[in-house]
């Protein structure tokens, strides 16, 4: 049964987005917001390049450790849907054994990287390439786009983020439905000030002692 919330067809997302723009005004489409988005992109480039440069010794060390652990690839690349519906390879440090087959086996180093979210740092390369932003909605697969329903057009009007509302609200503890709601809230309320607030929360979480400790099930 077709209906309003059926969602955008993921096989032709940008065509549906263009049609949706004719039917409704996209989020944050005023002149001031367009200028803010230019500033946002400039900040993405400056901050991502600076962080990659400053953390290059750490990133190279992690890459060497991952390689020496089992001589597998350094990165994993996951297909995600980005700006204007274009798919891209979302980078992460590999956290599972290269020879893992039926069941993914997380390495010791991989466990630390996941708990500290350092496995996401290669996505700064995606930011520099214009495929992602420092802050934005969650990077999703093409098949997941239908969950955004009538808001799918707004999702594709921006770049997915390395961090976002979903990250500072519990990351993996947030359900898919709540994650979509958080993304829609971000898209509708976006300002540069909100981006800085989310980045501050993310940095605080990364620097917390709990981020490096193993998770203990109660």
Secondary structure, DSSP 4 states (H G I P E B T S, - for coil): ---GGG---GGGHHHHHHHHHHHSPPTT-SHHHHHHHHHHHHHHHHHHHHHHHHTHHHHHHHHHHHHHHHS--SEEEEEEE-GGG-EEEEEEE--B-TT--SS--B-HHHHHHHHHTGGGTTHHHHHHTTSEEEE-SPPB-GGGGGGGGGGHHHHTTS-EEEE-HHHHTTGGGS-HHHHHHHHHHHHHH--HHHHHHHHHHHHHHHHSGGGGSPP---
